[in-house]
Amino acid sequence: MNAAPVEPPPVPPEAPRVVAGNVQPFFVWQLTKALGLRQRYKYVQPRILREGAGWKVVSPNCSRNIDRAGGEIDIALLLPAADGPRWQLHCRDHARQAWVLCLEGSQQAVLDRLVEDEHREFWQ
């Protein structure tokens, strides 16, 4: 991970964001489907949690690289970008306890990067 840790900007709870006609429930369905296609740690069941204007993926840490007890850890944070129907994908820098922006792009590009995870940015 070469990027510097960045915390996403806070989103006031009283100002929900509308993304592409409020299709976020559909996005969650697509995210759930995509997570089922991943190659790393296919045997664990990640959870998708609401996080501000976006979604956070958490999962048991079966490798015990981050949590020696195998507890639940942050995997990814997906936020709608400020400039239209694009998404930001953040990975967790567990050492610094910060989110790091890994990609901003189309919904499909973000989901593909999360699922493929060639460099073990997410599934550690």
Steps between C-alpha positions, in 0.01 A plus 500: 500500500672812377227754570497701819220418746197721452186513708191553284317825565215477751148502361231664713230242585226756431615539138478157334656485156301396200712294263371433149134532596542341843603158372711420805292193600576363153869580554495298823351206311776529237768529769365189674500309172855617418632396842377148428733490197820593683799265502647580841336363815194372318404297806441801728180699497564875480237747613401825332429787737364848432777756546398863446408538133663170408563144609766324707595135454615316813604138529649251746880507478563130441867552409544661843746747340311798642304354791669202663166388644343491155252774582319718252711761318435780254553388139380783275313828501298593190381859471316682222735752337409866504503527120211283388447129456852400605613320814803518726649177629705524818712225655590493868853573616472305823840613632399867477132438573403704192316455173710537182344594167586219256282582203240744377306380201188340366296268716623200299866604527469538877330163544753328272795640698348388831425150374829440314723648773824405322719681754314394816395854576166388641500131591810481724 
